[in-house]
Amino acid sequence: MGFGLVVRFVARDVTAAHAFDELAREALEGIRSEEPGTLVYVNHAVPDEPRVRVFYELYADRDAFEEHERQPHVRRFLAERGQYLESFEVTFLDEIDGKGSAAHRGGR
């Protein structure tokens, strides 16, 4: 069954938000090429809140998430993101059902 999370980041200022985006973009290169268990990993801007970014992440299962966390490109992102941020909040999600969900791709 799918395992996901939503993370809301608040950057120190707009310049830091753009630098954060570049750091995330670099991590995404590795995620796209080296993480088949990472089904969705998206950085969203929030209209009218230029310092806020929201990540939506969906993994095939908890093991895929743990493998994601061990990757060098992710470890670099986690180590360096703090310099750009005022705060962040993580919400973990257990999939129940849905269109395009891991359950419908054979995850269940």
Gaussian input, Z-matrix of N, CA and C with variables (Angstrom, degrees):
# hf/3-21g

backbone

0 1
 N
 C     1     B1
 C     2     B2     1     A1
 N     3     B3     2     A2     1     D1
 C     4     B4     3     A3     2     D2
 C     5     B5     4     A4     3     D3
 N     6     B6     5     A5     4     D4
 C     7     B7     6     A6     5     D5
 C     8     B8     7     A7     6     D6
 N     9     B9     8     A8     7     D7
 C    10    B10     9     A9     8     D8
 C    11    B11    10    A10     9     D9
 N    12    B12    11    A11    10    D10
 C    13    B13    12    A12    11    D11
 C    14    B14    13    A13    12    D12
 N    15    B15    14    A14    13    D13
 C    16    B16    15    A15    14    D14
 C    17    B17    16    A16    15    D15
 N    18    B18    17    A17    16    D16
 C    19    B19    18    A18    17    D17
 C    20    B20    19    A19    18    D18
 N    21    B21    20    A20    19    D19
 C    22    B22    21    A21    20    D20
 C    23    B23    22    A22    21    D21
 N    24    B24    23    A23    22    D22
 C    25    B25    24    A24    23    D23
 C    26    B26    25    A25    24    D24
 N    27    B27    26    A26    25    D25
 C    28    B28    27    A27    26    D26
 C    29    B29    28    A28    27    D27
 N    30    B30    29    A29    28    D28
 C    31    B31    30    A30    29    D29
 C    32    B32    31    A31    30    D30
 N    33    B33    32    A32    31    D31
 C    34    B34    33    A33    32    D32
 C    35    B35    34    A34    33    D33
 N    36    B36    35    A35    34    D34
 C    37    B37    36    A36    35    D35
 C    38    B38    37    A37    36    D36
 N    39    B39    38    A38    37    D37
 C    40    B40    39    A39    38    D38
 C    41    B41    40    A40    39    D39
 N    42    B42    41    A41    40    D40
 C    43    B43    42    A42    41    D41
 C    44    B44    43    A43    42    D42
 N    45    B45    44    A44    43    D43
 C    46    B46    45    A45    44    D44
 C    47    B47    46    A46    45    D45
 N    48    B48    47    A47    46    D46
 C    49    B49    48    A48    47    D47
 C    50    B50    49    A49    48    D48
 N    51    B51    50    A50    49    D49
 C    52    B52    51    A51    50    D50
 C    53    B53    52    A52    51    D51
 N    54    B54    53    A53    52    D52
 C    55    B55    54    A54    53    D53
 C    56    B56    55    A55    54    D54
 N    57    B57    56    A56    55    D55
 C    58    B58    57    A57    56    D56
 C    59    B59    58    A58    57    D57
 N    60    B60    59    A59    58    D58
 C    61    B61    60    A60    59    D59
 C    62    B62    61    A61    60    D60
 N    63    B63    62    A62    61    D61
 C    64    B64    63    A63    62    D62
 C    65    B65    64    A64    63    D63
 N    66    B66    65    A65    64    D64
 C    67    B67    66    A66    65    D65
 C    68    B68    67    A67    66    D66
 N    69    B69    68    A68    67    D67
 C    70    B70    69    A69    68    D68
 C    71    B71    70    A70    69    D69
 N    72    B72    71    A71    70    D70
 C    73    B73    72    A72    71    D71
 C    74    B74    73    A73    72    D72
 N    75    B75    74    A74    73    D73
 C    76    B76    75    A75    74    D74
 C    77    B77    76    A76    75    D75
 N    78    B78    77    A77    76    D76
 C    79    B79    78    A78    77    D77
 C    80    B80    79    A79    78    D78
 N    81    B81    80    A80    79    D79
 C    82    B82    81    A81    80    D80
 C    83    B83    82    A82    81    D81
 N    84    B84    83    A83    82    D82
 C    85    B85    84    A84    83    D83
 C    86    B86    85    A85    84    D84
 N    87    B87    86    A86    85    D85
 C    88    B88    87    A87    86    D86
 C    89    B89    88    A88    87    D87
 N    90    B90    89    A89    88    D88
 C    91    B91    90    A90    89    D89
 C    92    B92    91    A91    90    D90
 N    93    B93    92    A92    91    D91
 C    94    B94    93    A93    92    D92
 C    95    B95    94    A94    93    D93
 N    96    B96    95    A95    94    D94
 C    97    B97    96    A96    95    D95
 C    98    B98    97    A97    96    D96
 N    99    B99    98    A98    97    D97
 C   100   B100    99    A99    98    D98
 C   101   B101   100   A100    99    D99
 N   102   B102   101   A101   100   D100
 C   103   B103   102   A102   101   D101
 C   104   B104   103   A103   102   D102
 N   105   B105   104   A104   103   D103
 C   106   B106   105   A105   104   D104
 C   107   B107   106   A106   105   D105
 N   108   B108   107   A107   106   D106
 C   109   B109   108   A108   107   D107
 C   110   B110   109   A109   108   D108
 N   111   B111   110   A110   109   D109
 C   112   B112   111   A111   110   D110
 C   113   B113   112   A112   111   D111
 N   114   B114   113   A113   112   D112
 C   115   B115   114   A114   113   D113
 C   116   B116   115   A115   114   D114
 N   117   B117   116   A116   115   D115
 C   118   B118   117   A117   116   D116
 C   119   B119   118   A118   117   D117
 N   120   B120   119   A119   118   D118
 C   121   B121   120   A120   119   D119
 C   122   B122   121   A121   120   D120
 N   123   B123   122   A122   121   D121
 C   124   B124   123   A123   122   D122
 C   125   B125   124   A124   123   D123
 N   126   B126   125   A125   124   D124
 C   127   B127   126   A126   125   D125
 C   128   B128   127   A127   126   D126
 N   129   B129   128   A128   127   D127
 C   130   B130   129   A129   128   D128
 C   131   B131   130   A130   129   D129
 N   132   B132   131   A131   130   D130
 C   133   B133   132   A132   131   D131
 C   134   B134   133   A133   132   D132
 N   135   B135   134   A134   133   D133
 C   136   B136   135   A135   134   D134
 C   137   B137   136   A136   135   D135
 N   138   B138   137   A137   136   D136
 C   139   B139   138   A138   137   D137
 C   140   B140   139   A139   138   D138
 N   141   B141   140   A140   139   D139
 C   142   B142   141   A141   140   D140
 C   143   B143   142   A142   141   D141
 N   144   B144   143   A143   142   D142
 C   145   B145   144   A144   143   D143
 C   146   B146   145   A145   144   D144
 N   147   B147   146   A146   145   D145
 C   148   B148   147   A147   146   D146
 C   149   B149   148   A148   147   D147
 N   150   B150   149   A149   148   D148
 C   151   B151   150   A150   149   D149
 C   152   B152   151   A151   150   D150
 N   153   B153   152   A152   151   D151
 C   154   B154   153   A153   152   D152
 C   155   B155   154   A154   153   D153
 N   156   B156   155   A155   154   D154
 C   157   B157   156   A156   155   D155
 C   158   B158   157   A157   156   D156
 N   159   B159   158   A158   157   D157
 C   160   B160   159   A159   158   D158
 C   161   B161   160   A160   159   D159
 N   162   B162   161   A161   160   D160
 C   163   B163   162   A162   161   D161
 C   164   B164   163   A163   162   D162
 N   165   B165   164   A164   163   D163
 C   166   B166   165   A165   164   D164
 C   167   B167   166   A166   165   D165
 N   168   B168   167   A167   166   D166
 C   169   B169   168   A168   167   D167
 C   170   B170   169   A169   168   D168
 N   171   B171   170   A170   169   D169
 C   172   B172   171   A171   170   D170
 C   173   B173   172   A172   171   D171
 N   174   B174   173   A173   172   D172
 C   175   B175   174   A174   173   D173
 C   176   B176   175   A175   174   D174
 N   177   B177   176   A176   175   D175
 C   178   B178   177   A177   176   D176
 C   179   B179   178   A178   177   D177
 N   180   B180   179   A179   178   D178
 C   181   B181   180   A180   179   D179
 C   182   B182   181   A181   180   D180
 N   183   B183   182   A182   181   D181
 C   184   B184   183   A183   182   D182
 C   185   B185   184   A184   183   D183
 N   186   B186   185   A185   184   D184
 C   187   B187   186   A186   185   D185
 C   188   B188   187   A187   186   D186
 N   189   B189   188   A188   187   D187
 C   190   B190   189   A189   188   D188
 C   191   B191   190   A190   189   D189
 N   192   B192   191   A191   190   D190
 C   193   B193   192   A192   191   D191
 C   194   B194   193   A193   192   D192
 N   195   B195   194   A194   193   D193
 C   196   B196   195   A195   194   D194
 C   197   B197   196   A196   195   D195
 N   198   B198   197   A197   196   D196
 C   199   B199   198   A198   197   D197
 C   200   B200   199   A199   198   D198
 N   201   B201   200   A200   199   D199
 C   202   B202   201   A201   200   D200
 C   203   B203   202   A202   201   D201
 N   204   B204   203   A203   202   D202
 C   205   B205   204   A204   203   D203
 C   206   B206   205   A205   204   D204
 N   207   B207   206   A206   205   D205
 C   208   B208   207   A207   206   D206
 C   209   B209   208   A208   207   D207
 N   210   B210   209   A209   208   D208
 C   211   B211   210   A210   209   D209
 C   212   B212   211   A211   210   D210
 N   213   B213   212   A212   211   D211
 C   214   B214   213   A213   212   D212
 C   215   B215   214   A214   213   D213
 N   216   B216   215   A215   214   D214
 C   217   B217   216   A216   215   D215
 C   218   B218   217   A217   216   D216
 N   219   B219   218   A218   217   D217
 C   220   B220   219   A219   218   D218
 C   221   B221   220   A220   219   D219
 N   222   B222   221   A221   220   D220
 C   223   B223   222   A222   221   D221
 C   224   B224   223   A223   222   D222
 N   225   B225   224   A224   223   D223
 C   226   B226   225   A225   224   D224
 C   227   B227   226   A226   225   D225
 N   228   B228   227   A227   226   D226
 C   229   B229   228   A228   227   D227
 C   230   B230   229   A229   228   D228
 N   231   B231   230   A230   229   D229
 C   232   B232   231   A231   230   D230
 C   233   B233   232   A232   231   D231
 N   234   B234   233   A233   232   D232
 C   235   B235   234   A234   233   D233
 C   236   B236   235   A235   234   D234
 N   237   B237   236   A236   235   D235
 C   238   B238   237   A237   236   D236
 C   239   B239   238   A238   237   D237
 N   240   B240   239   A239   238   D238
 C   241   B241   240   A240   239   D239
 C   242   B242   241   A241   240   D240
 N   243   B243   242   A242   241   D241
 C   244   B244   243   A243   242   D242
 C   245   B245   244   A244   243   D243
 N   246   B246   245   A245   244   D244
 C   247   B247   246   A246   245   D245
 C   248   B248   247   A247   246   D246
 N   249   B249   248   A248   247   D247
 C   250   B250   249   A249   248   D248
 C   251   B251   250   A250   249   D249
 N   252   B252   251   A251   250   D250
 C   253   B253   252   A252   251   D251
 C   254   B254   253   A253   252   D252
 N   255   B255   254   A254   253   D253
 C   256   B256   255   A255   254   D254
 C   257   B257   256   A256   255   D255
 N   258   B258   257   A257   256   D256
 C   259   B259   258   A258   257   D257
 C   260   B260   259   A259   258   D258
 N   261   B261   260   A260   259   D259
 C   262   B262   261   A261   260   D260
 C   263   B263   262   A262   261   D261
 N   264   B264   263   A263   262   D262
 C   265   B265   264   A264   263   D263
 C   266   B266   265   A265   264   D264
 N   267   B267   266   A266   265   D265
 C   268   B268   267   A267   266   D266
 C   269   B269   268   A268   267   D267
 N   270   B270   269   A269   268   D268
 C   271   B271   270   A270   269   D269
 C   272   B272   271   A271   270   D270
 N   273   B273   272   A272   271   D271
 C   274   B274   273   A273   272   D272
 C   275   B275   274   A274   273   D273
 N   276   B276   275   A275   274   D274
 C   277   B277   276   A276   275   D275
 C   278   B278   277   A277   276   D276
 N   279   B279   278   A278   277   D277
 C   280   B280   279   A279   278   D278
 C   281   B281   280   A280   279   D279
 N   282   B282   281   A281   280   D280
 C   283   B283   282   A282   281   D281
 C   284   B284   283   A283   282   D282
 N   285   B285   284   A284   283   D283
 C   286   B286   285   A285   284   D284
 C   287   B287   286   A286   285   D285
 N   288   B288   287   A287   286   D286
 C   289   B289   288   A288   287   D287
 C   290   B290   289   A289   288   D288
 N   291   B291   290   A290   289   D289
 C   292   B292   291   A291   290   D290
 C   293   B293   292   A292   291   D291
 N   294   B294   293   A293   292   D292
 C   295   B295   294   A294   293   D293
 C   296   B296   295   A295   294   D294
 N   297   B297   296   A296   295   D295
 C   298   B298   297   A297   296   D296
 C   299   B299   298   A298   297   D297
 N   300   B300   299   A299   298   D298
 C   301   B301   300   A300   299   D299
 C   302   B302   301   A301   300   D300
 N   303   B303   302   A302   301   D301
 C   304   B304   303   A303   302   D302
 C   305   B305   304   A304   303   D303
 N   306   B306   305   A305   304   D304
 C   307   B307   306   A306   305   D305
 C   308   B308   307   A307   306   D306
 N   309   B309   308   A308   307   D307
 C   310   B310   309   A309   308   D308
 C   311   B311   310   A310   309   D309
 N   312   B312   311   A311   310   D310
 C   313   B313   312   A312   311   D311
 C   314   B314   313   A313   312   D312
 N   315   B315   314   A314   313   D313
 C   316   B316   315   A315   314   D314
 C   317   B317   316   A316   315   D315
 N   318   B318   317   A317   316   D316
 C   319   B319   318   A318   317   D317
 C   320   B320   319   A319   318   D318
 N   321   B321   320   A320   319   D319
 C   322   B322   321   A321   320   D320
 C   323   B323   322   A322   321   D321

   B1=1.4467
   B2=1.5234
   B3=1.3039
   B4=1.4555
   B5=1.5100
   B6=1.2973
   B7=1.4621
   B8=1.5187
   B9=1.3158
   B10=1.4600
   B11=1.5032
   B12=1.3097
   B13=1.4471
   B14=1.5196
   B15=1.3111
   B16=1.4536
   B17=1.5156
   B18=1.3289
   B19=1.4596
   B20=1.5222
   B21=1.3262
   B22=1.4640
   B23=1.5191
   B24=1.3298
   B25=1.4587
   B26=1.5212
   B27=1.3217
   B28=1.4638
   B29=1.5251
   B30=1.3186
   B31=1.4652
   B32=1.5262
   B33=1.3275
   B34=1.4625
   B35=1.5183
   B36=1.3414
   B37=1.4536
   B38=1.5316
   B39=1.3168
   B40=1.4634
   B41=1.5307
   B42=1.3170
   B43=1.4708
   B44=1.5270
   B45=1.3135
   B46=1.4667
   B47=1.5271
   B48=1.3254
   B49=1.4690
   B50=1.5206
   B51=1.3268
   B52=1.4680
   B53=1.5331
   B54=1.3248
   B55=1.4669
   B56=1.5329
   B57=1.3227
   B58=1.4615
   B59=1.5325
   B60=1.3373
   B61=1.4676
   B62=1.5240
   B63=1.3190
   B64=1.4663
   B65=1.5290
   B66=1.3209
   B67=1.4633
   B68=1.5303
   B69=1.3215
   B70=1.4654
   B71=1.5215
   B72=1.3137
   B73=1.4698
   B74=1.5309
   B75=1.3198
   B76=1.4658
   B77=1.5240
   B78=1.3248
   B79=1.4674
   B80=1.5236
   B81=1.3211
   B82=1.4629
   B83=1.5223
   B84=1.3085
   B85=1.4698
   B86=1.5270
   B87=1.3170
   B88=1.4565
   B89=1.5135
   B90=1.3112
   B91=1.4684
   B92=1.5238
   B93=1.3281
   B94=1.4662
   B95=1.5237
   B96=1.3106
   B97=1.4622
   B98=1.5223
   B99=1.3346
   B100=1.4600
   B101=1.5256
   B102=1.3328
   B103=1.4597
   B104=1.5335
   B105=1.3196
   B106=1.4655
   B107=1.5335
   B108=1.3122
   B109=1.4645
   B110=1.5092
   B111=1.3461
   B112=1.4592
   B113=1.5178
   B114=1.3261
   B115=1.4570
   B116=1.5213
   B117=1.3294
   B118=1.4660
   B119=1.5209
   B120=1.3309
   B121=1.4735
   B122=1.5198
   B123=1.3260
   B124=1.4597
   B125=1.5228
   B126=1.3279
   B127=1.4614
   B128=1.5232
   B129=1.3285
   B130=1.4646
   B131=1.5274
   B132=1.3251
   B133=1.4655
   B134=1.5278
   B135=1.3191
   B136=1.4605
   B137=1.5273
   B138=1.3357
   B139=1.4636
   B140=1.5337
   B141=1.3086
   B142=1.4675
   B143=1.5289
   B144=1.3343
   B145=1.4661
   B146=1.5249
   B147=1.3335
   B148=1.4660
   B149=1.5264
   B150=1.3197
   B151=1.4639
   B152=1.5268
   B153=1.3237
   B154=1.4635
   B155=1.5250
   B156=1.3294
   B157=1.4553
   B158=1.5209
   B159=1.3257
   B160=1.4580
   B161=1.5192
   B162=1.3332
   B163=1.4643
   B164=1.5230
   B165=1.3253
   B166=1.4571
   B167=1.5201
   B168=1.3240
   B169=1.4611
   B170=1.5232
   B171=1.3380
   B172=1.4563
   B173=1.5155
   B174=1.3165
   B175=1.4633
   B176=1.5228
   B177=1.3161
   B178=1.4657
   B179=1.5274
   B180=1.3343
   B181=1.4627
   B182=1.5316
   B183=1.3034
   B184=1.4674
   B185=1.5316
   B186=1.3339
   B187=1.4655
   B188=1.5313
   B189=1.3323
   B190=1.4679
   B191=1.5255
   B192=1.3302
   B193=1.4635
   B194=1.5245
   B195=1.3196
   B196=1.4637
   B197=1.5260
   B198=1.3274
   B199=1.4670
   B200=1.5306
   B201=1.3132
   B202=1.4705
   B203=1.5301
   B204=1.3154
   B205=1.4641
   B206=1.5276
   B207=1.3235
   B208=1.4699
   B209=1.5307
   B210=1.3108
   B211=1.4679
   B212=1.5332
   B213=1.3390
   B214=1.4695
   B215=1.5284
   B216=1.3171
   B217=1.4721
   B218=1.5317
   B219=1.3172
   B220=1.4626
   B221=1.5240
   B222=1.3090
   B223=1.4695
   B224=1.5325
   B225=1.3266
   B226=1.4709
   B227=1.5278
   B228=1.3419
   B229=1.4576
   B230=1.5323
   B231=1.3287
   B232=1.4607
   B233=1.5257
   B234=1.3341
   B235=1.4606
   B236=1.5287
   B237=1.3315
   B238=1.4643
   B239=1.5258
   B240=1.3037
   B241=1.4666
   B242=1.5249
   B243=1.3219
   B244=1.4591
   B245=1.5171
   B246=1.3278
   B247=1.4696
   B248=1.5260
   B249=1.3194
   B250=1.4653
   B251=1.5244
   B252=1.3285
   B253=1.4595
   B254=1.5187
   B255=1.3277
   B256=1.4553
   B257=1.5307
   B258=1.3366
   B259=1.4636
   B260=1.5282
   B261=1.3379
   B262=1.4576
   B263=1.5156
   B264=1.3280
   B265=1.4586
   B266=1.5224
   B267=1.3371
   B268=1.4615
   B269=1.5274
   B270=1.3326
   B271=1.4584
   B272=1.5228
   B273=1.3365
   B274=1.4635
   B275=1.5187
   B276=1.3489
   B277=1.4588
   B278=1.5291
   B279=1.3196
   B280=1.4557
   B281=1.5230
   B282=1.3113
   B283=1.4552
   B284=1.5234
   B285=1.3182
   B286=1.4579
   B287=1.5211
   B288=1.3414
   B289=1.4640
   B290=1.5175
   B291=1.3272
   B292=1.4532
   B293=1.5075
   B294=1.2925
   B295=1.4614
   B296=1.5226
   B297=1.3360
   B298=1.4538
   B299=1.5129
   B300=1.2985
   B301=1.4540
   B302=1.5312
   B303=1.3099
   B304=1.4611
   B305=1.5289
   B306=1.3217
   B307=1.4646
   B308=1.5249
   B309=1.3200
   B310=1.4579
   B311=1.5228
   B312=1.3309
   B313=1.4731
   B314=1.5239
   B315=1.2919
   B316=1.4609
   B317=1.5145
   B318=1.3371
   B319=1.4496
   B320=1.5150
   B321=1.3432
   B322=1.4576
   B323=1.5015
   A1=108.97
   A2=116.93
   A3=122.34
   A4=113.37
   A5=114.72
   A6=122.92
   A7=106.57
   A8=117.68
   A9=119.09
   A10=112.66
   A11=113.13
   A12=120.40
   A13=110.46
   A14=113.45
   A15=122.82
   A16=105.71
   A17=116.29
   A18=120.57
   A19=108.20
   A20=115.89
   A21=121.76
   A22=107.36
   A23=115.84
   A24=122.94
   A25=109.25
   A26=116.87
   A27=121.75
   A28=106.93
   A29=115.65
   A30=121.12
   A31=110.48
   A32=115.98
   A33=121.59
   A34=111.88
   A35=116.72
   A36=122.74
   A37=107.51
   A38=117.09
   A39=120.85
   A40=111.25
   A41=117.59
   A42=120.41
   A43=110.19
   A44=116.60
   A45=120.75
   A46=110.70
   A47=117.67
   A48=120.87
   A49=110.55
   A50=117.18
   A51=120.08
   A52=111.47
   A53=117.49
   A54=120.58
   A55=110.19
   A56=116.93
   A57=121.91
   A58=110.28
   A59=116.42
   A60=120.79
   A61=111.27
   A62=116.85
   A63=120.16
   A64=110.79
   A65=117.35
   A66=120.98
   A67=110.14
   A68=117.27
   A69=121.40
   A70=110.83
   A71=117.46
   A72=121.99
   A73=110.65
   A74=116.75
   A75=120.89
   A76=110.71
   A77=117.51
   A78=120.53
   A79=110.56
   A80=116.69
   A81=120.64
   A82=112.94
   A83=117.74
   A84=119.88
   A85=109.90
   A86=117.13
   A87=121.22
   A88=112.57
   A89=116.80
   A90=120.67
   A91=110.07
   A92=116.65
   A93=120.42
   A94=112.20
   A95=117.05
   A96=120.00
   A97=114.39
   A98=118.40
   A99=119.64
   A100=115.37
   A101=118.32
   A102=119.23
   A103=111.73
   A104=117.78
   A105=119.24
   A106=113.16
   A107=118.05
   A108=121.00
   A109=114.05
   A110=117.21
   A111=121.12
   A112=106.37
   A113=116.49
   A114=122.01
   A115=112.42
   A116=116.59
   A117=122.47
   A118=107.51
   A119=115.68
   A120=121.02
   A121=105.82
   A122=116.96
   A123=121.23
   A124=110.16
   A125=115.30
   A126=123.53
   A127=107.01
   A128=117.10
   A129=122.41
   A130=110.35
   A131=116.54
   A132=121.66
   A133=106.96
   A134=116.28
   A135=121.54
   A136=108.18
   A137=117.72
   A138=120.06
   A139=111.07
   A140=115.79
   A141=123.68
   A142=114.13
   A143=118.02
   A144=122.12
   A145=107.31
   A146=117.61
   A147=120.91
   A148=115.50
   A149=118.10
   A150=120.41
   A151=112.78
   A152=117.90
   A153=121.83
   A154=110.94
   A155=114.90
   A156=123.13
   A157=107.25
   A158=116.22
   A159=121.35
   A160=107.60
   A161=115.52
   A162=121.19
   A163=108.13
   A164=115.27
   A165=120.98
   A166=106.21
   A167=115.60
   A168=121.28
   A169=109.08
   A170=116.19
   A171=121.26
   A172=108.36
   A173=115.44
   A174=123.21
   A175=109.34
   A176=116.45
   A177=121.11
   A178=110.95
   A179=116.12
   A180=121.60
   A181=108.31
   A182=116.81
   A183=121.67
   A184=111.23
   A185=117.30
   A186=120.53
   A187=111.34
   A188=117.21
   A189=120.95
   A190=110.31
   A191=117.05
   A192=120.33
   A193=110.55
   A194=116.97
   A195=119.96
   A196=111.27
   A197=117.30
   A198=120.96
   A199=109.94
   A200=117.46
   A201=122.92
   A202=110.31
   A203=116.55
   A204=121.51
   A205=112.58
   A206=118.26
   A207=122.08
   A208=113.21
   A209=118.44
   A210=121.34
   A211=111.53
   A212=118.26
   A213=120.61
   A214=113.44
   A215=118.24
   A216=120.13
   A217=110.84
   A218=117.96
   A219=121.44
   A220=109.89
   A221=117.18
   A222=120.25
   A223=110.72
   A224=116.77
   A225=120.58
   A226=110.14
   A227=116.59
   A228=120.64
   A229=110.78
   A230=116.68
   A231=120.89
   A232=111.94
   A233=117.02
   A234=121.47
   A235=112.56
   A236=117.48
   A237=120.94
   A238=115.06
   A239=118.99
   A240=120.61
   A241=113.63
   A242=117.22
   A243=121.31
   A244=114.63
   A245=117.18
   A246=119.77
   A247=112.36
   A248=118.22
   A249=122.42
   A250=113.19
   A251=117.62
   A252=120.55
   A253=114.41
   A254=113.33
   A255=122.25
   A256=108.73
   A257=115.92
   A258=120.20
   A259=109.95
   A260=115.06
   A261=120.66
   A262=109.17
   A263=115.45
   A264=122.00
   A265=108.62
   A266=116.51
   A267=123.03
   A268=109.38
   A269=115.82
   A270=122.21
   A271=107.65
   A272=116.97
   A273=121.44
   A274=109.30
   A275=115.68
   A276=122.08
   A277=110.35
   A278=117.34
   A279=122.55
   A280=107.16
   A281=116.44
   A282=121.40
   A283=112.07
   A284=114.87
   A285=121.76
   A286=108.78
   A287=116.69
   A288=121.21
   A289=108.37
   A290=116.76
   A291=119.20
   A292=112.72
   A293=116.05
   A294=122.73
   A295=109.03
   A296=116.58
   A297=120.07
   A298=113.08
   A299=116.83
   A300=120.41
   A301=110.86
   A302=115.65
   A303=121.23
   A304=110.21
   A305=116.80
   A306=120.52
   A307=110.80
   A308=116.97
   A309=120.40
   A310=113.58
   A311=117.26
   A312=121.43
   A313=110.03
   A314=116.67
   A315=119.21
   A316=113.30
   A317=118.20
   A318=121.28
   A319=113.02
   A320=116.96
   A321=119.84
   A322=108.93
   D1=146.23
   D2=-178.00
   D3=-63.18
   D4=152.05
   D5=177.81
   D6=-133.18
   D7=130.89
   D8=-176.99
   D9=-140.57
   D10=177.45
   D11=174.28
   D12=-157.24
   D13=156.85
   D14=173.54
   D15=-123.66
   D16=131.87
   D17=178.74
   D18=-125.45
   D19=127.01
   D20=176.62
   D21=-104.55
   D22=118.63
   D23=179.13
   D24=-107.79
   D25=140.40
   D26=171.90
   D27=-120.38
   D28=116.80
   D29=-179.64
   D30=-79.14
   D31=158.72
   D32=179.38
   D33=-61.27
   D34=-39.14
   D35=179.00
   D36=-159.85
   D37=179.31
   D38=-176.31
   D39=-65.76
   D40=-37.59
   D41=177.67
   D42=-62.15
   D43=-43.36
   D44=177.80
   D45=-64.52
   D46=-35.59
   D47=178.17
   D48=-61.58
   D49=-41.95
   D50=179.28
   D51=-68.69
   D52=-37.72
   D53=176.14
   D54=-65.95
   D55=-38.88
   D56=175.56
   D57=-60.15
   D58=-42.98
   D59=178.15
   D60=-58.64
   D61=-40.49
   D62=179.54
   D63=-66.89
   D64=-41.68
   D65=176.20
   D66=-60.48
   D67=-43.72
   D68=178.26
   D69=-63.97
   D70=-40.30
   D71=179.37
   D72=-60.59
   D73=-41.00
   D74=177.91
   D75=-64.08
   D76=-41.95
   D77=177.86
   D78=-64.88
   D79=-38.13
   D80=-179.44
   D81=-61.87
   D82=-29.87
   D83=177.12
   D84=-58.72
   D85=-46.69
   D86=178.22
   D87=-69.77
   D88=-37.78
   D89=179.64
   D90=-62.07
   D91=-44.53
   D92=179.97
   D93=-63.69
   D94=-41.24
   D95=-172.18
   D96=-90.53
   D97=-21.13
   D98=-170.07
   D99=-125.28
   D100=5.34
   D101=-174.14
   D102=-130.88
   D103=80.87
   D104=179.95
   D105=-64.03
   D106=-24.94
   D107=179.74
   D108=-80.92
   D109=-8.89
   D110=174.50
   D111=-88.99
   D112=106.87
   D113=-173.58
   D114=-84.02
   D115=-38.65
   D116=179.80
   D117=-142.40
   D118=134.59
   D119=175.82
   D120=-150.61
   D121=102.95
   D122=-171.51
   D123=-130.54
   D124=133.79
   D125=173.23
   D126=-97.73
   D127=121.37
   D128=-179.17
   D129=-111.41
   D130=139.27
   D131=166.94
   D132=-87.73
   D133=153.90
   D134=179.71
   D135=-110.53
   D136=120.33
   D137=179.56
   D138=-54.47
   D139=137.01
   D140=177.68
   D141=67.36
   D142=10.01
   D143=174.40
   D144=-135.14
   D145=76.91
   D146=-170.80
   D147=-64.30
   D148=-15.93
   D149=178.60
   D150=-92.35
   D151=-6.74
   D152=-173.36
   D153=-99.33
   D154=137.62
   D155=172.42
   D156=-129.66
   D157=143.37
   D158=177.13
   D159=-126.44
   D160=123.72
   D161=175.39
   D162=-96.67
   D163=137.09
   D164=168.35
   D165=-117.00
   D166=125.84
   D167=-177.37
   D168=-129.04
   D169=133.43
   D170=176.63
   D171=-132.27
   D172=129.71
   D173=-177.77
   D174=-118.73
   D175=154.21
   D176=179.03
   D177=-57.53
   D178=-36.05
   D179=179.58
   D180=-168.20
   D181=179.28
   D182=-178.48
   D183=-61.70
   D184=-36.62
   D185=178.26
   D186=-61.29
   D187=-39.83
   D188=178.53
   D189=-64.40
   D190=-38.54
   D191=176.44
   D192=-63.43
   D193=-45.14
   D194=-179.88
   D195=-63.88
   D196=-36.98
   D197=175.62
   D198=-64.72
   D199=-41.40
   D200=175.84
   D201=-55.58
   D202=-47.01
   D203=-177.38
   D204=-64.04
   D205=-22.88
   D206=-179.42
   D207=-86.30
   D208=-10.99
   D209=-175.10
   D210=-69.71
   D211=142.00
   D212=-179.21
   D213=-59.83
   D214=-37.72
   D215=-179.89
   D216=-67.56
   D217=-32.33
   D218=177.76
   D219=-76.70
   D220=-41.49
   D221=179.02
   D222=-60.94
   D223=-38.51
   D224=176.60
   D225=-63.90
   D226=-45.93
   D227=178.47
   D228=-57.83
   D229=-47.81
   D230=-179.05
   D231=-62.80
   D232=-37.67
   D233=-179.02
   D234=-71.41
   D235=-32.23
   D236=-172.60
   D237=-100.96
   D238=-15.03
   D239=-173.46
   D240=-64.52
   D241=-31.16
   D242=-175.24
   D243=-57.90
   D244=-31.08
   D245=-178.86
   D246=-64.49
   D247=-18.87
   D248=-177.38
   D249=-102.18
   D250=-10.72
   D251=-167.20
   D252=-108.49
   D253=146.11
   D254=169.49
   D255=-90.43
   D256=-38.81
   D257=-179.82
   D258=-164.30
   D259=166.59
   D260=170.33
   D261=-155.05
   D262=155.74
   D263=-179.87
   D264=-138.36
   D265=130.66
   D266=-177.93
   D267=-109.41
   D268=133.04
   D269=172.89
   D270=-122.35
   D271=117.53
   D272=178.19
   D273=-85.18
   D274=147.53
   D275=-174.79
   D276=-130.56
   D277=133.38
   D278=170.67
   D279=-105.98
   D280=124.01
   D281=-176.88
   D282=-67.58
   D283=138.55
   D284=172.26
   D285=-104.47
   D286=-54.91
   D287=-178.96
   D288=-173.40
   D289=165.11
   D290=174.71
   D291=161.04
   D292=166.34
   D293=175.79
   D294=-72.53
   D295=132.91
   D296=-179.71
   D297=72.91
   D298=12.32
   D299=-175.82
   D300=-80.01
   D301=164.48
   D302=177.61
   D303=-61.56
   D304=-34.87
   D305=179.99
   D306=-59.78
   D307=-37.81
   D308=-179.19
   D309=-83.17
   D310=-7.98
   D311=176.84
   D312=-101.25
   D313=16.75
   D314=177.83
   D315=97.05
   D316=6.82
   D317=-179.86
   D318=-75.58
   D319=-11.95
   D320=-179.33
   D321=-124.24

